[in-house]
Amino acid sequence: MIMNRRTFLIAGVAATAAITIPILKCRSHTFLTDNPLMRPLVLANFCDAKTIREIGDSYRAQVPAENRLEKLRELLLTDEQGRKSDAPNDDSISEMLNKKVNCEFKEGKIVVEDGWVLSKTEARQCALYSLEG
């Protein structure tokens, strides 16, 4: 079956809208913190602080055992082997968190919050931001 030009254009516009509308909902804004524990790197590139906070609130409501600052910090600073990180600075912490995020996606350790597919680490970063931000 050959797609005619009109059908192709309509399909292209629909696909563009499907991708663009969620991103527009999370307009890019300067994020309010440089603290890597509270900054889900990819999400922070195109979501504002309000959206990050809403995601965090939703996660904390669904996972009440992680509804404390200390617990979230502990989970975020623990590596894949369960060892507490001794990362000396924000760059090292960011690198460790990014590795955790990548591993979690590869291993299917994801959560869906407010329509966003996130790694557990990203959801915890949002939750910490919602408590401290």
N, C-alpha and C positions, 0 to 999 in steps of 0.2 A: 504494500500500500504506500503510495506516495503522498506526502503531506503537502498541501498547497500553501502558498505564501501567507495567506490570511490566517490559516490555522496555526502555522508556525509562529507568526507574530503574536497572536493571542496567547499561545502557550508560553512564549518567551516573556510576555508582560506578566502573566499569572505567576510564573516561576520567580521572576524578579520581585514581585510584590510579596510572595510567600517568604522570601529570604529577608527582604528589607523591613517589613512591618515589625517583626520582633526586635530588630536592631534599633529601629527608630524609637521604640518604647524605652530603650535603654540608651538614650543619647549620651554621647561621650562628654564627660565632664572631668575636670581635675579631681582626682580622688583625694579624699580628705586626710589620708595617712600614708606615710612612707614605711610604716611598720610592716615587715613582710608577713608577720603572723596574722595580720588583719587585712591583707591585700591579696585576694585571689587573682593572680597575675593576668590570666587571659580575660577573665570576666571584667576586671578593673579597666581594661582597655576600651570597653564600650558601654559599660553600665555606670550609672551614677550611684552616689552613696545611698540614696533612698532605696534603690532596687537591691543593692547589696544587703542593706539592713533588713528588708522584707524577706529576702531569701534566708538570712540568718535567723530571723524570728520564726519562720516556718520550720526550719531545721530543728531549732531548740524545742519547739512545741512537739515535734514528732519524736525527738530523742531526749527526753527529760533527764536522762542520766548524764548528759553532756551540757547541762544548762548552767554551768558554773565557769567562771573565768579560769580558775586554777586547773580544772579538769581539761578544758579546751587547750590551754597552753601546754599542759603535759602531753596530751595526745598529738598536738602539732609538732612538738619538739622531740618526739620519739620516732626513731627510724624504723625501717621495714622489719628489722630483726628484734624490735622491742627495746632497743638501747636508747637511753636519753642522749640527745645530741649535745655535743660540746662545741657547736659552731660559735666561733668567736665574734662574729659581726653580722650585720644585716645581709651582706652579700652571700656569706656562707649559709645563712639561714634560708635565704631565697633559693639558693641552689639546691639545698636539701629538700625544701618543700616542692620545688619543681620536679625533682626526681621522684618524690612520693606520688605526686599527681600523675606523672607518666606511668609509673608502675601500677597505680590503682586503676587507671583506664585499661591498661593491658590485661589486668587480672579481673576486670569486671566489677571492681569495688566502687560502684557508682550509686548515686542517689538522684532522685528527681524532685526538685523543689521549685514550686511556682512555674512549672513548665521548663525549667533549665535542667539539663543533664550535667551533673557535676561529679567529680571525684569526692570521696569522703573528706579528703583534706581541704578541698575548695569549700565544701559545705561548712566545715568546721571554721575555716577562716572567716566566712560570712557570719557565722554564729558569734565568733569572738568580736567581730566588728559591731554586731548588733548590740552586744553588751557594753562595749567600751566606746564605740564611735559616737 
